[in-house]
Amino acid sequence: FQKLDIALAALLGALLMVFTRCITLRQAYLAVDWRIVILIGGTLSLGTAMEKTGTANTIADSLVGWSGALGPVALIAVLYLITMGMTEIMSNNATAALLTPIAISIAHHGGWDPRPFAFCVAFAASCSFLTPIGYQTNTYVYSVGGYKFRDFVRIGLPLNLLYFGISVALISYWAGFWPSLT
């Protein structure tokens, strides 16, 4: 309802569950996956450090120099593929935290609105279908369901490619990088 910030609302909801004894404090503590919290905290710090030290700008310069002549659609495609590849081996939250400063730097270098590049990172970081290690649910079903690694590749590769094509096309169209189809 946009009355509270979502993080504050979630914290208040969790506290309310403890105070009303829906769960115990111990259950709440055990429900937190501290490895993920530490990973996200570390990558947020790394993302901030990359921004402050100029590393994000250096990486953005390299990407713009390498594929910038092809235009913003190509940069969105390259950024999407990099993000999608990284999210397969580390968490989507960590990947997004690490690559968002780079995406914003890329947009600034080209004089473009940073929102399409940030959306690109967000969508690609949520596209972890190729391996069982990129997302927690994949890992759960991998072991419990008796799946093989190749099962994820067989189903995940077409899904990743489909999402890649649709996302790059729609983000580029929405951002005005492609002319109107009407």
C-alpha positions in Angstrom: 0.0 0.0 0.0 3.1 2.2 -0.1 2.6 3.3 3.5 5.9 1.7 4.7 9.2 0.9 3.1 9.1 -2.8 2.2 12.2 -3.6 4.3 10.6 -2.0 7.3 7.3 -3.7 6.7 9.0 -7.1 6.5 11.0 -6.5 9.7 7.8 -5.4 11.5 6.0 -8.5 10.2 8.8 -10.8 11.5 8.8 -9.1 14.9 5.0 -9.3 15.0 5.2 -13.1 14.4 7.7 -13.4 17.3 5.6 -11.2 19.7 2.4 -13.0 18.9 4.2 -16.4 19.4 3.5 -17.7 15.9 7.2 -18.6 16.0 9.8 -18.6 18.7 12.8 -16.3 18.6 15.0 -19.4 18.2 12.9 -20.5 15.2 13.3 -17.1 13.7 17.0 -17.2 14.2 17.4 -20.6 12.7 15.2 -19.6 9.7 17.8 -17.1 8.6 20.4 -18.5 6.1 23.4 -16.7 7.5 25.6 -17.8 4.6 23.4 -15.8 2.2 23.3 -12.8 4.5 27.1 -12.8 4.7 27.4 -13.3 0.9 25.0 -10.5 0.2 26.7 -8.2 2.7 30.1 -9.0 1.2 29.0 -8.4 -2.3 27.2 -5.2 -1.4 30.5 -4.0 0.2 32.4 -5.1 -2.9 29.9 -3.3 -5.2 30.3 -0.1 -3.1 34.1 -0.5 -3.2 34.0 -1.0 -6.9 32.0 2.2 -7.3 34.2 4.3 -4.9 37.6 3.1 -6.3 36.6 3.5 -9.9 36.7 -0.2 -10.7 33.1 -0.1 -11.9 34.0 2.7 -14.3 37.0 0.8 -15.5 35.0 -2.3 -16.2 32.3 -0.1 -17.8 34.9 1.6 -20.0 36.1 -1.8 -21.2 32.6 -3.0 -22.0 31.7 0.2 -23.7 35.0 0.3 -25.6 34.5 -3.4 -26.7 30.9 -3.4 -27.7 29.8 0.3 -27.4 30.2 0.9 -31.1 27.4 -1.5 -31.6 25.0 0.6 -29.5 23.0 0.3 -26.4 21.1 -2.8 -27.5 24.4 -4.7 -27.8 25.6 -3.4 -24.4 22.3 -4.6 -22.8 22.8 -8.0 -24.5 26.4 -8.3 -23.3 25.5 -7.1 -19.8 22.6 -9.6 -19.7 24.9 -12.5 -20.7 27.5 -11.6 -18.2 24.9 -11.3 -15.4 23.2 -14.5 -16.5 26.5 -16.4 -16.4 27.5 -15.1 -13.0 24.1 -15.9 -11.5 24.6 -19.5 -12.4 27.6 -19.8 -10.1 26.7 -17.4 -7.3 23.5 -16.2 -5.8 21.2 -13.9 -7.8 21.3 -11.3 -5.0 25.1 -11.2 -4.9 25.3 -11.0 -8.7 22.8 -8.1 -8.8 24.7 -6.3 -6.0 28.0 -6.7 -7.8 26.9 -5.8 -11.4 24.4 -3.0 -10.8 27.1 -0.3 -10.2 28.8 -1.5 -13.5 25.4 -1.3 -15.3 24.8 2.2 -14.1 28.4 3.2 -15.1 27.8 1.8 -18.6 24.6 3.9 -18.9 26.4 7.0 -17.8 29.3 6.4 -20.2 26.8 6.3 -23.1 24.6 9.1 -21.9 21.7 6.8 -21.5 19.0 6.4 -18.8 20.5 3.9 -16.2 17.1 2.2 -15.5 17.1 -0.1 -18.6 20.6 -1.3 -17.7 19.6 -1.9 -14.0 16.4 -3.8 -15.2 18.7 -5.9 -17.4 20.8 -6.9 -14.4 17.7 -7.6 -12.3 16.1 -9.8 -14.9 19.3 -11.6 -15.8 20.2 -12.2 -12.2 16.8 -13.8 -11.7 17.4 -16.2 -14.7 19.1 -19.1 -13.0 17.9 -22.2 -14.8 21.2 -23.7 -16.2 22.8 -25.2 -13.1 21.6 -26.6 -9.8 24.0 -24.3 -7.9 22.8 -20.9 -9.0 19.7 -20.8 -6.9 18.6 -22.4 -3.7 15.5 -24.0 -5.1 17.5 -25.6 -7.9 19.8 -27.1 -5.3 16.9 -28.5 -3.3 15.3 -30.2 -6.2 18.6 -31.4 -7.6 19.4 -33.5 -4.6 15.9 -34.5 -3.5 14.5 -35.1 -7.0 17.4 -37.2 -8.2 18.1 -35.0 -11.1 21.4 -34.9 -13.0 23.4 -31.8 -13.8 22.7 -32.4 -17.5 18.9 -32.2 -16.8 19.4 -28.6 -15.8 21.4 -27.8 -18.9 18.9 -29.6 -21.1 15.9 -27.6 -19.8 17.7 -24.5 -18.5 19.6 -23.6 -21.7 16.5 -23.1 -23.9 14.8 -21.2 -21.0 17.8 -19.0 -20.5 18.0 -18.3 -24.2 14.3 -17.6 -24.4 14.5 -15.2 -21.5 17.6 -13.5 -23.0 15.9 -12.8 -26.3 12.6 -11.6 -24.8 14.3 -9.5 -22.1 16.8 -7.8 -24.4 14.1 -7.0 -27.0 11.6 -5.7 -24.5 14.1 -3.7 -22.4 15.6 -2.1 -25.5 12.2 -1.3 -27.0 10.9 0.1 -23.7 14.0 2.3 -23.3 13.5 3.6 -26.8 16.7 2.1 -28.2 14.6 0.5 -31.0 12.2 2.5 -33.1 8.5 2.1 -32.6 6.9 -0.9 -34.2 3.7 0.9 -34.9 
